[in-house]
Amino acid sequence: MNQAPSSPPVRLVLADDSELVRVGLQTLLQGAPGIELCGVAATAAEALAVCRRARPDVVLLDIRLPDGTGIDVCRALLAEGGDTRVLFLTSSSEQDVVDEAIRAGAHGYLLKEINTPALLQGIRDVAAGRSILDPQITARVMDLLKNERNKPLIAGLSPQEQRVLAKIAEGCTNKEVAADLGLSEKTVKNYLSNIFEKLHFSRRSQAAAYYTQSVGRASGPNGPSR
């Protein structure tokens, strides 16, 4: 057996104001291996209530909800300090909306044009601690972050901090960064805290996008050369 029986499924809550979308996604997700749909909501209030009750690994959120926005839900959930990670699935690719979602601390942002395998993989990636952006909007988000932050901030990071950030930009989890760089997970967390403080970010998705735009193309996937 290749898959460990002790590996729990990703517990997911779905929130979307469209009944048609909810039914379609429910049908899709209920048959997906390794994913357990543990709650469905049609409003921001319902999404918060379901997440507080079910404590899912990931909440799949639309931006527009009848009594607020998915961004409001994202802020509220993260402010409560739980472990639920937020993945947006929306039709909105407007730059200001994407930017606001990232500022709110979203761990992923996908467009509804995405195909089924990519959506399921995105859910699993976010649950595993990775941060993801839809390919259609990645370039614009990176450009926005570049305009807001200047490259000299990267120069303020130590060589080891830059290596850690390069791994985060590749989508590595803290555990994977620790293994690749020969560090403990606690040390990686300490480095990330320092990085976030120096770059004035609060989420790894923000720092990863900024790093990729600032130095990724020039230095390759392994970060800046020594």
Phi and psi restraints in degrees (value plus and minus 20) as a CYANA .aco file:
   2 ASN   PHI    -104.4   -64.4
   2 ASN   PSI     -50.0   -10.0
   3 GLN   PHI    -121.2   -81.2
   3 GLN   PSI     107.2   147.2
   4 ALA   PHI     -86.3   -46.3
   4 ALA   PSI     108.3   148.3
   5 PRO   PHI     -84.6   -44.6
   5 PRO   PSI     -39.9     0.1
   6 SER   PHI    -102.5   -62.5
   6 SER   PSI     -26.5    13.5
   7 SER   PHI     -94.0   -54.0
   7 SER   PSI      94.2   134.2
   8 PRO   PHI     -96.5   -56.5
   8 PRO   PSI     133.1   173.1
   9 PRO   PHI     -91.4   -51.4
   9 PRO   PSI     139.7   179.7
  10 VAL   PHI     -94.3   -54.3
  10 VAL   PSI      99.9   139.9
  11 ARG   PHI    -107.0   -67.0
  11 ARG   PSI     103.9   143.9
  12 LEU   PHI    -146.0  -106.0
  12 LEU   PSI     119.0   159.0
  13 VAL   PHI    -133.0   -93.0
  13 VAL   PSI     117.1   157.1
  14 LEU   PHI    -132.0   -92.0
  14 LEU   PSI     111.8   151.8
  15 ALA   PHI    -154.2  -114.2
  15 ALA   PSI      96.2   136.2
  16 ASP   PHI    -173.6  -133.6
  16 ASP   PSI     120.5   160.5
  17 ASP   PHI     -99.1   -59.1
  17 ASP   PSI     -35.3     4.7
  18 SER   PHI    -109.2   -69.2
  18 SER   PSI     100.5   140.5
  19 GLU   PHI     -81.7   -41.7
  19 GLU   PSI     -58.9   -18.9
  20 LEU   PHI     -81.3   -41.3
  20 LEU   PSI     -64.3   -24.3
  21 VAL   PHI     -85.8   -45.8
  21 VAL   PSI     -63.7   -23.7
  22 ARG   PHI     -79.5   -39.5
  22 ARG   PSI     -66.3   -26.3
  23 VAL   PHI     -84.0   -44.0
  23 VAL   PSI     -63.2   -23.2
  24 GLY   PHI     -82.9   -42.9
  24 GLY   PSI     -64.6   -24.6
  25 LEU   PHI     -88.8   -48.8
  25 LEU   PSI     -57.6   -17.6
  26 GLN   PHI     -78.7   -38.7
  26 GLN   PSI     -66.4   -26.4
  27 THR   PHI     -80.1   -40.1
  27 THR   PSI     -63.0   -23.0
  28 LEU   PHI     -86.3   -46.3
  28 LEU   PSI     -68.4   -28.4
  29 LEU   PHI     -94.3   -54.3
  29 LEU   PSI     -52.3   -12.3
  30 GLN   PHI     -87.3   -47.3
  30 GLN   PSI     -40.1    -0.1
  31 GLY   PHI    -122.6   -82.6
  31 GLY   PSI     -14.8    25.2
  32 ALA   PHI    -105.3   -65.3
  32 ALA   PSI     106.6   146.6
  33 PRO   PHI     -85.2   -45.2
  33 PRO   PSI     118.4   158.4
  34 GLY   PHI      60.2   100.2
  34 GLY   PSI     -12.5    27.5
  35 ILE   PHI    -149.4  -109.4
  35 ILE   PSI     109.8   149.8
  36 GLU   PHI    -136.3   -96.3
  36 GLU   PSI      94.2   134.2
  37 LEU   PHI     -99.6   -59.6
  37 LEU   PSI      91.7   131.7
  38 CYS   PHI    -132.2   -92.2
  38 CYS   PSI     -11.0    29.0
  39 GLY   PHI     158.6   198.6
  39 GLY   PSI     128.2   168.2
  40 VAL   PHI    -154.7  -114.7
  40 VAL   PSI     120.5   160.5
  41 ALA   PHI    -159.6  -119.6
  41 ALA   PSI     132.4   172.4
  42 ALA   PHI    -133.8   -93.8
  42 ALA   PSI     -29.7    10.3
  43 THR   PHI    -155.0  -115.0
  43 THR   PSI     148.3   188.3
  44 ALA   PHI     -84.0   -44.0
  44 ALA   PSI     -63.5   -23.5
  45 ALA   PHI     -82.1   -42.1
  45 ALA   PSI     -63.2   -23.2
  46 GLU   PHI     -84.6   -44.6
  46 GLU   PSI     -59.8   -19.8
  47 ALA   PHI     -80.7   -40.7
  47 ALA   PSI     -65.1   -25.1
  48 LEU   PHI     -83.4   -43.4
  48 LEU   PSI     -64.6   -24.6
  49 ALA   PHI     -83.7   -43.7
  49 ALA   PSI     -64.7   -24.7
  50 VAL   PHI     -85.3   -45.3
  50 VAL   PSI     -62.4   -22.4
  51 CYS   PHI     -85.5   -45.5
  51 CYS   PSI     -59.3   -19.3
  52 ARG   PHI     -86.8   -46.8
  52 ARG   PSI     -52.4   -12.4
  53 ARG   PHI    -101.1   -61.1
  53 ARG   PSI     -66.6   -26.6
  54 ALA   PHI    -106.8   -66.8
  54 ALA   PSI     -42.8    -2.8
  55 ARG   PHI      27.9    67.9
  55 ARG   PSI      41.9    81.9
  56 PRO   PHI     -92.7   -52.7
  56 PRO   PSI     144.7   184.7
  57 ASP   PHI     -93.4   -53.4
  57 ASP   PSI     -58.1   -18.1
  58 VAL   PHI    -158.2  -118.2
  58 VAL   PSI     120.9   160.9
  59 VAL   PHI    -133.8   -93.8
  59 VAL   PSI     106.7   146.7
  60 LEU   PHI    -116.0   -76.0
  60 LEU   PSI      88.9   128.9
  61 LEU   PHI    -134.6   -94.6
  61 LEU   PSI     119.9   159.9
  62 ASP   PHI    -105.7   -65.7
  62 ASP   PSI     137.0   177.0
  63 ILE   PHI     -93.7   -53.7
  63 ILE   PSI     -68.7   -28.7
  64 ARG   PHI    -115.0   -75.0
  64 ARG   PSI      99.7   139.7
  65 LEU   PHI    -146.8  -106.8
  65 LEU   PSI     133.3   173.3
  66 PRO   PHI     -83.5   -43.5
  66 PRO   PSI     -45.9    -5.9
  67 ASP   PHI    -135.0   -95.0
  67 ASP   PSI      -0.5    39.5
  68 GLY   PHI     139.2   179.2
  68 GLY   PSI    -169.9  -129.9
  69 THR   PHI    -152.4  -112.4
  69 THR   PSI     140.1   180.1
  70 GLY   PHI     -82.2   -42.2
  70 GLY   PSI     -47.5    -7.5
  71 ILE   PHI     -85.1   -45.1
  71 ILE   PSI     -59.0   -19.0
  72 ASP   PHI     -80.0   -40.0
  72 ASP   PSI     -63.5   -23.5
  73 VAL   PHI     -83.2   -43.2
  73 VAL   PSI     -63.9   -23.9
  74 CYS   PHI     -78.1   -38.1
  74 CYS   PSI     -69.6   -29.6
  75 ARG   PHI     -79.7   -39.7
  75 ARG   PSI     -64.8   -24.8
  76 ALA   PHI     -83.8   -43.8
  76 ALA   PSI     -64.9   -24.9
  77 LEU   PHI     -84.0   -44.0
  77 LEU   PSI     -65.3   -25.3
  78 LEU   PHI     -89.7   -49.7
  78 LEU   PSI     -51.8   -11.8
  79 ALA   PHI     -86.7   -46.7
  79 ALA   PSI     -46.7    -6.7
  80 GLU   PHI     -98.3   -58.3
  80 GLU   PSI     -30.1     9.9
  81 GLY   PHI      57.3    97.3
  81 GLY   PSI      -0.9    39.1
  82 GLY   PHI     -98.6   -58.6
  82 GLY   PSI    -197.5  -157.5
  83 ASP   PHI    -117.1   -77.1
  83 ASP   PSI     -21.6    18.4
  84 THR   PHI     -85.6   -45.6
  84 THR   PSI     111.4   151.4
  85 ARG   PHI    -121.9   -81.9
  85 ARG   PSI     126.9   166.9
  86 VAL   PHI    -128.7   -88.7
  86 VAL   PSI     102.9   142.9
  87 LEU   PHI    -142.6  -102.6
  87 LEU   PSI      98.1   138.1
  88 PHE   PHI    -104.7   -64.7
  88 PHE   PSI     116.5   156.5
  89 LEU   PHI    -148.8  -108.8
  89 LEU   PSI      88.0   128.0
  90 THR   PHI    -168.0  -128.0
  90 THR   PSI     145.0   185.0
  91 SER   PHI    -112.4   -72.4
  91 SER   PSI     -25.3    14.7
  92 SER   PHI    -107.5   -67.5
  92 SER   PSI      98.4   138.4
  93 SER   PHI    -132.2   -92.2
  93 SER   PSI      -4.7    35.3
  94 GLU   PHI     -82.4   -42.4
  94 GLU   PSI     115.6   155.6
  95 GLN   PHI     -79.7   -39.7
  95 GLN   PSI     -61.9   -21.9
  96 ASP   PHI     -88.7   -48.7
  96 ASP   PSI     -51.5   -11.5
  97 VAL   PHI     -90.0   -50.0
  97 VAL   PSI     -65.0   -25.0
  98 VAL   PHI     -80.3   -40.3
  98 VAL   PSI     -65.1   -25.1
  99 ASP   PHI     -80.6   -40.6
  99 ASP   PSI     -63.5   -23.5
 100 GLU   PHI     -84.3   -44.3
 100 GLU   PSI     -58.2   -18.2
 101 ALA   PHI     -83.5   -43.5
 101 ALA   PSI     -62.3   -22.3
 102 ILE   PHI     -86.8   -46.8
 102 ILE   PSI     -61.2   -21.2
 103 ARG   PHI     -82.7   -42.7
 103 ARG   PSI     -52.1   -12.1
 104 ALA   PHI     -92.7   -52.7
 104 ALA   PSI     -33.2     6.8
 105 GLY   PHI      84.8   124.8
 105 GLY   PSI      -5.8    34.2
 106 ALA   PHI     -77.4   -37.4
 106 ALA   PSI     124.1   164.1
 107 HIS   PHI    -113.6   -73.6
 107 HIS   PSI     -31.5     8.5
 108 GLY   PHI    -184.2  -144.2
 108 GLY   PSI     134.8   174.8
 109 TYR   PHI    -165.8  -125.8
 109 TYR   PSI      93.1   133.1
 110 LEU   PHI    -144.1  -104.1
 110 LEU   PSI     131.1   171.1
 111 LEU   PHI    -115.5   -75.5
 111 LEU   PSI     131.8   171.8
 112 LYS   PHI     -89.4   -49.4
 112 LYS   PSI     -29.2    10.8
 113 GLU   PHI     -94.5   -54.5
 113 GLU   PSI     -27.3    12.7
 114 ILE   PHI     -81.9   -41.9
 114 ILE   PSI     128.2   168.2
 115 ASN   PHI    -103.8   -63.8
 115 ASN   PSI     146.4   186.4
 116 THR   PHI     -80.4   -40.4
 116 THR   PSI     -70.2   -30.2
 117 PRO   PHI     -78.0   -38.0
 117 PRO   PSI     -59.3   -19.3
 118 ALA   PHI     -88.6   -48.6
 118 ALA   PSI     -56.9   -16.9
 119 LEU   PHI     -84.8   -44.8
 119 LEU   PSI     -67.4   -27.4
 120 LEU   PHI     -82.8   -42.8
 120 LEU   PSI     -60.6   -20.6
 121 GLN   PHI     -86.4   -46.4
 121 GLN   PSI     -57.3   -17.3
 122 GLY   PHI     -81.7   -41.7
 122 GLY   PSI     -61.8   -21.8
 123 ILE   PHI     -81.4   -41.4
 123 ILE   PSI     -65.4   -25.4
 124 ARG   PHI     -86.7   -46.7
 124 ARG   PSI     -58.8   -18.8
 125 ASP   PHI     -83.7   -43.7
 125 ASP   PSI     -65.4   -25.4
 126 VAL   PHI     -84.5   -44.5
 126 VAL   PSI     -61.1   -21.1
 127 ALA   PHI     -82.3   -42.3
 127 ALA   PSI     -51.4   -11.4
 128 ALA   PHI    -101.1   -61.1
 128 ALA   PSI     -22.2    17.8
 129 GLY   PHI      84.0   124.0
 129 GLY   PSI     -16.7    23.3
 130 ARG   PHI    -108.1   -68.1
 130 ARG   PSI     141.3   181.3
 131 SER   PHI    -135.5   -95.5
 131 SER   PSI     114.5   154.5
 132 ILE   PHI    -153.3  -113.3
 132 ILE   PSI     131.3   171.3
 133 LEU   PHI    -152.5  -112.5
 133 LEU   PSI     123.6   163.6
 134 ASP   PHI     -81.4   -41.4
 134 ASP   PSI     114.9   154.9
 135 PRO   PHI     -75.2   -35.2
 135 PRO   PSI     -50.3   -10.3
 136 GLN   PHI     -87.7   -47.7
 136 GLN   PSI     -43.2    -3.2
 137 ILE   PHI    -135.7   -95.7
 137 ILE   PSI     -26.8    13.2
 138 THR   PHI     -76.9   -36.9
 138 THR   PSI     -67.3   -27.3
 139 ALA   PHI     -81.5   -41.5
 139 ALA   PSI     -61.8   -21.8
 140 ARG   PHI     -88.3   -48.3
 140 ARG   PSI     -58.8   -18.8
 141 VAL   PHI     -84.7   -44.7
 141 VAL   PSI     -62.0   -22.0
 142 MET   PHI     -84.3   -44.3
 142 MET   PSI     -59.6   -19.6
 143 ASP   PHI     -82.1   -42.1
 143 ASP   PSI     -60.3   -20.3
 144 LEU   PHI     -83.3   -43.3
 144 LEU   PSI     -66.0   -26.0
 145 LEU   PHI     -85.3   -45.3
 145 LEU   PSI     -54.5   -14.5
 146 LYS   PHI     -83.7   -43.7
 146 LYS   PSI     -60.7   -20.7
 147 ASN   PHI     -86.7   -46.7
 147 ASN   PSI     -49.2    -9.2
 148 GLU   PHI    -104.4   -64.4
 148 GLU   PSI     -46.8    -6.8
 149 ARG   PHI    -142.5  -102.5
 149 ARG   PSI     122.7   162.7
 150 ASN   PHI    -116.8   -76.8
 150 ASN   PSI     128.6   168.6
 151 LYS   PHI     -77.3   -37.3
 151 LYS   PSI     -54.0   -14.0
 152 PRO   PHI     -73.6   -33.6
 152 PRO   PSI     -42.9    -2.9
 153 LEU   PHI     -81.5   -41.5
 153 LEU   PSI     -58.3   -18.3
 154 ILE   PHI     -81.6   -41.6
 154 ILE   PSI     -59.3   -19.3
 155 ALA   PHI     -83.9   -43.9
 155 ALA   PSI     -40.5    -0.5
 156 GLY   PHI     -98.5   -58.5
 156 GLY   PSI     -28.1    11.9
 157 LEU   PHI    -104.1   -64.1
 157 LEU   PSI     126.2   166.2
 158 SER   PHI     -90.1   -50.1
 158 SER   PSI     141.7   181.7
 159 PRO   PHI     -75.0   -35.0
 159 PRO   PSI     -60.2   -20.2
 160 GLN   PHI     -89.7   -49.7
 160 GLN   PSI     -57.5   -17.5
 161 GLU   PHI     -82.9   -42.9
 161 GLU   PSI     -58.2   -18.2
 162 GLN   PHI     -86.5   -46.5
 162 GLN   PSI     -56.7   -16.7
 163 ARG   PHI     -85.4   -45.4
 163 ARG   PSI     -63.0   -23.0
 164 VAL   PHI     -81.7   -41.7
 164 VAL   PSI     -65.4   -25.4
 165 LEU   PHI     -85.2   -45.2
 165 LEU   PSI     -56.4   -16.4
 166 ALA   PHI     -80.7   -40.7
 166 ALA   PSI     -60.9   -20.9
 167 LYS   PHI     -86.3   -46.3
 167 LYS   PSI     -59.8   -19.8
 168 ILE   PHI     -82.4   -42.4
 168 ILE   PSI     -59.8   -19.8
 169 ALA   PHI     -85.3   -45.3
 169 ALA   PSI     -45.4    -5.4
 170 GLU   PHI     -96.7   -56.7
 170 GLU   PSI     -30.4     9.6
 171 GLY   PHI      77.4   117.4
 171 GLY   PSI      -8.2    31.8
 172 CYS   PHI     -92.4   -52.4
 172 CYS   PSI     126.8   166.8
 173 THR   PHI    -100.1   -60.1
 173 THR   PSI     149.1   189.1
 174 ASN   PHI     -78.0   -38.0
 174 ASN   PSI     -59.5   -19.5
 175 LYS   PHI     -84.0   -44.0
 175 LYS   PSI     -61.7   -21.7
 176 GLU   PHI     -88.4   -48.4
 176 GLU   PSI     -58.7   -18.7
 177 VAL   PHI     -81.5   -41.5
 177 VAL   PSI     -65.3   -25.3
 178 ALA   PHI     -79.5   -39.5
 178 ALA   PSI     -64.2   -24.2
 179 ALA   PHI     -86.3   -46.3
 179 ALA   PSI     -62.6   -22.6
 180 ASP   PHI     -87.6   -47.6
 180 ASP   PSI     -55.7   -15.7
 181 LEU   PHI    -121.6   -81.6
 181 LEU   PSI     -18.4    21.6
 182 GLY   PHI      49.9    89.9
 182 GLY   PSI      16.4    56.4
 183 LEU   PHI    -137.5   -97.5
 183 LEU   PSI     147.4   187.4
 184 SER   PHI    -105.0   -65.0
 184 SER   PSI     137.6   177.6
 185 GLU   PHI     -82.2   -42.2
 185 GLU   PSI     -55.1   -15.1
 186 LYS   PHI     -82.7   -42.7
 186 LYS   PSI     -61.8   -21.8
 187 THR   PHI     -84.1   -44.1
 187 THR   PSI     -60.5   -20.5
 188 VAL   PHI     -81.2   -41.2
 188 VAL   PSI     -62.8   -22.8
 189 LYS   PHI     -81.3   -41.3
 189 LYS   PSI     -60.0   -20.0
 190 ASN   PHI     -84.3   -44.3
 190 ASN   PSI     -63.1   -23.1
 191 TYR   PHI     -80.1   -40.1
 191 TYR   PSI     -63.6   -23.6
 192 LEU   PHI     -83.2   -43.2
 192 LEU   PSI     -59.4   -19.4
 193 SER   PHI     -79.7   -39.7
 193 SER   PSI     -63.6   -23.6
 194 ASN   PHI     -85.1   -45.1
 194 ASN   PSI     -60.9   -20.9
 195 ILE   PHI     -82.7   -42.7
 195 ILE   PSI     -67.8   -27.8
 196 PHE   PHI     -80.2   -40.2
 196 PHE   PSI     -59.7   -19.7
 197 GLU   PHI     -86.2   -46.2
 197 GLU   PSI     -63.3   -23.3
 198 LYS   PHI     -89.8   -49.8
 198 LYS   PSI     -54.7   -14.7
 199 LEU   PHI    -112.1   -72.1
 199 LEU   PSI     -25.0    15.0
 200 HIS   PHI      44.4    84.4
 200 HIS   PSI      17.2    57.2
 201 PHE   PHI    -134.5   -94.5
 201 PHE   PSI     142.5   182.5
 202 SER   PHI    -139.3   -99.3
 202 SER   PSI     -30.4     9.6
 203 ARG   PHI    -151.8  -111.8
 203 ARG   PSI     127.5   167.5
 204 ARG   PHI     -85.3   -45.3
 204 ARG   PSI     -50.8   -10.8
 205 SER   PHI     -83.2   -43.2
 205 SER   PSI     -57.7   -17.7
 206 GLN   PHI     -86.8   -46.8
 206 GLN   PSI     -68.4   -28.4
 207 ALA   PHI     -85.1   -45.1
 207 ALA   PSI     -58.8   -18.8
 208 ALA   PHI     -84.8   -44.8
 208 ALA   PSI     -64.8   -24.8
 209 ALA   PHI     -84.3   -44.3
 209 ALA   PSI     -61.1   -21.1
 210 TYR   PHI     -84.7   -44.7
 210 TYR   PSI     -64.3   -24.3
 211 TYR   PHI     -81.6   -41.6
 211 TYR   PSI     -65.6   -25.6
 212 THR   PHI     -80.2   -40.2
 212 THR   PSI     -62.1   -22.1
 213 GLN   PHI     -88.9   -48.9
 213 GLN   PSI     -57.3   -17.3
 214 SER   PHI     -95.4   -55.4
 214 SER   PSI     -66.6   -26.6
 215 VAL   PHI    -153.1  -113.1
 215 VAL   PSI     -32.4     7.6
 216 GLY   PHI     -77.9   -37.9
 216 GLY   PSI     -65.1   -25.1
 217 ARG   PHI     -88.2   -48.2
 217 ARG   PSI     -52.6   -12.6
 218 ALA   PHI     -99.8   -59.8
 218 ALA   PSI     -51.9   -11.9
 219 SER   PHI    -131.4   -91.4
 219 SER   PSI     -26.0    14.0
 220 GLY   PHI      67.7   107.7
 220 GLY   PSI     153.7   193.7
 221 PRO   PHI     -88.3   -48.3
 221 PRO   PSI     -35.7     4.3
 222 ASN   PHI    -113.8   -73.8
 222 ASN   PSI     -11.3    28.7
 223 GLY   PHI      73.6   113.6
 223 GLY   PSI    -195.7  -155.7
 224 PRO   PHI     -86.2   -46.2
 224 PRO   PSI     124.0   164.0
 225 SER   PHI     -91.9   -51.9
 225 SER   PSI     130.8   170.8
